[in-house]
Amino acid sequence: MVSDIPQWFWDAVDQKPVSDYVEVDEIDIHYQSWSEPGAPGLLFVHGHNAHAHWWDFIAPSFSADRHTVGLDLGGMGDSDHRDSYSANGFADEILAVADAAKMPADTTVVAHSFGGMMALRAVCRAPDRFSRLILVDSGVKHPDEVKPREPESHSRPKVYPTFDVAKSRFRLQPAQTCENDYLVEYIARNSVERVSEGWVWKFDEELNGRLEGEADPGADLLAATLPVELIYGENSESFSKKSVEYMQSLRPSLLVHEIADAQHHLFLDQPQAFIALLQARLKD
């Protein structure tokens, strides 16, 4: 029920970001800003098949004293689709948005899941562009836990007859429960778009099959010259304590923070705890 949704959520999403686009390698990449240039930067990067609106109820908590921006990676959200994708290409999109939004060198990148690996690539391609990287349930998995890439998809994009039907099909990936239904509902509403035949997902359903090469987050974690931190969910099935310890063995300087009672989509499970932890880290 609407009455059960906490006021902090409404206060956050009432702060509407300003949308803009930058052309990167012949396609338009969408980004949105919650505040103007002139302060230290905070750049949010979403996960696989997600979009910048995942941060709509998180980012406003930082906009008063940070130049706060979120982007849609190519093939996702309101960005255009490509014929092929790569880690270097996604990294270039992150860098291009930072430049287009006039974000300073003193910018912290906060990147979730798949976006974390792309952000690692970005900070290695441009070592002086950002000041810190905070990975969110993302990074380098222990070799025993690495899963093969998902098989290529050649099916036609799913078309749903109505907005409500499309929205009802939304599921978190990887699958998990989430007690904060209103957050999942909000994300679902922003994950579909109207086409002539009906309603479809905004993300490119052929993305996995069009992804060329392999990201090497282990090499990038070793090569990154800026401070790197990790926030992970205590109960995440995607990022285990074994993988956390493996990352620390690769990079002893890695600062690690655990969010209790949270899974992979930890800022949906514990949004206020995530905000409080990130606020504390940004003051350090």
N, C-alpha and C positions, 0 to 999 in steps of 0.2 A: 504493500500500500504506500501511496505517496507520503502519507503522514508518518510513516516509519523511517523515511529517509532523513538522515541527520542534516542539521542546518549547515554544517561546515561544507558539505557537498554542494548545496545550492549556492553558498557564498563563493565557492571556487568556480563552478561552471558559469556563474553569472559574469565572470570576468572574461569576456570574449576576446580571443586573440585576433590579431590582424594577419590575414593570409597574404602570401606573396609567392612568386615563382622565380626560379633561376634556371637558365638553360645549361644543361650539362651533357656534353656529348650528344647533342641533337635532340634531346627530349627535355620537357619541362619538369622540374623537381619542385614540389610544393613544400613550403615551410610556413610556420605561423609563429608570431612573436607576441608575448604577453607584456612586454615593456620595451622602452626605447634604448638605443645605444647610449653609452656614457658611464656604465657601471661594469664591474666584473661580469663575465659571461657565464651562462649555464645553458648548455646545449643537450637536449634530450633526444635519444635515439631509440626507437621502438624495436620490437622483436620481429620474428618471421611472420609474414602475412598480416602484420598489424599496421598501425598508423599513428600519426601524431596525436590524435584525439585520445589515445590511451593516457596521455599526460594531462588532459584538461582539468582533472581534479587534483593533480599533484603540483604542476608548475606554478599556478597562481600564488602558492605559499611562499614563493621565492622572488616574485616579480618586483617587490617593493625596493629591494636593494641589489638585484641582479638583472642583467640584460638576459632575459629568459626566452629561449627559442626551442621549438621542436620541429623536426622535419619528417616528411614521408619519403622513405627510400624508394628508388625506382621500382616500378611494378607493384607498388603498394599505396594504399590511401588515395590521395588525389594527385599523385604523380603519374606521369605517363608510363606506359609499358615499353619494354625493349624487346628486340629480337633475341638478345643474349644478355646474360648478367655475369658479373664476376666480383670477387672481393675487392679488387682494385677499383672497379667501376663504382661500387657502393662507397668505398673510401673517398673517391673523388667527389661524390655527391655530398658527403658530409663536409668536406673541406670547402666546396663551392658555396654551400649554404652559410657556413661560418663567415666567409668573405662577403657574400651578398648581404647578409644581415648586419655587417659591420661589427662583428663580435671581436673583442680584443684578444691579444695573446693570453691575457689572464682569464681564460675560459676553462671551466671544468666541464668535461663531457660525461654524462650519465647515460649508460647504454645497457639495455636489457637483452638477454638471451642472444639470438642471432645478431642483433645490432651491436652487441659487445664485441663480437669477433670482427665485425666490419669497422668498428671504432678503433680496435687495436691496429688494424691495417692502416687506418687513417693517420694515427699518431706516429706510426713508423714512416709513412710516406712524407709527412711534414713534421719533423721532430720538434720544431719551435713554434708550431701554430697554436697549441693548447698548453695549459699549465698543469692539468691533472685529468686522469681518467678513472671514473668509478664504474666498475662492472657490476651489473645487477643479475645475479644468478647466471653468470656467463663466464666464459674464459676457456681454460684448457682442461678437458676431462682426463682422468687417469686412463692410460692405454687400455686397461682391462674393461673400461666402460664406454669406449668409443663405439658408436653405432654407425653402420654404413649409411651412405646418403639414401634418402627416400627414392624409390623408383620413379622413373619419368612418367609424367601424365600426358596422355594423348586424347583424353576425353574432351568433349565440347564443354565450355563453361556452363555451369548450372544456371537455369533461368527459373525464377519463382514468379507465380502469378500476381502476388501482392507484396507490399512492404512488410506487412505483419507476418506472412508466411516465411519470407526470407529471413527476417529478424529472428523468428522462432527457431531457425535451423543453426543459429550461431552456437559454436562450441569453442571453449578454450582448447588450445593445442600447445603443448601436450595436455591431454585431458586431465582435469582435476575438478574437485568440488570447490565452491566458493560461497561462503555464507552471505557475502555482500552482493545479493542479487541485483541491487540497483546499479552497481558499478558495471557488472556484466551486461545488464540491459542497456546502459548508456553506450558502452563500447559497441554493442551489436547494432544499435541505431545508426551509428556512424560508420558501419562497415559495409553497407550496401548502397547501391545507386540505381537509378532508373535508366533503363534502355528501352528501345522501341518494343522489344518482345516482353518486357516485364522488369523484374528486379534481379540484380546479380551482385556477387561479391566485388568489392573494389579491387582486391588484389588480383594479380595475374595468375590464373589457375595453371598456367604452363610454366611458371617460374622455376620450379625444381628441374624440369626437363631442359630449361634454357640456361641453367647455371653452369658456367664453364670453369674448369680448373678447380682447385681445392684451396680453401683458406688454410693457413698454417698458424693457428693462434699460439702454439708453443714457441715457434721461432719469433713471432711478433712480441710475445710477452717477454722473451729474453732481450729483444732488441730495443724495446721501448725505453726512452731516456727520461721520460717524465714520471712523476709519482703515480703509481697504480694501486687502487684499492678494490676490494671485492665485498659486496653485500649479497648474502645468500639466504635462502629460506631454510629454516631448521628442518622442515619436512619435505624439502624438494626432492622429487623423484628424478629430476633432470640434472641436479648438481649435488653430488654426495659429499660427505665429509672426506671420503677417500680422495676425491678430485680436488677438494680444497687443500688438503695436505700435499698433494702432488704439485699444485700450483705454487705453494709455499716453498717446496723443495727446488723448484725451478727459479723462483724469485724470492729470496729470503726477506727482502724489504717489503713484500706485499702486506698491506694492512687488511685484515679480514674482520668483517662484522656480520653477526648472525641475527636474523629477525625470527623471534620465537613464534611458534604456531603459524608458520607460513610455508607455503609450497612454492612452486616455480614462479607463479604470477604473484609474487609476494606483496607488491604494492596494491593489489586487489584484496588480498587476504588481510593485510594489516596496513592500510593506507596511512593512518595517523602515526603509527610507529615508524613507518618508512620515512615520512616527512620529518619527524623529529630527529631521526638518526642522520638524515641527509643535512638538515639544518646544523646539527652539531658538527658534522664533518666539514662543512663549508666555513665554519668559524675557526677551524684549526689552521 
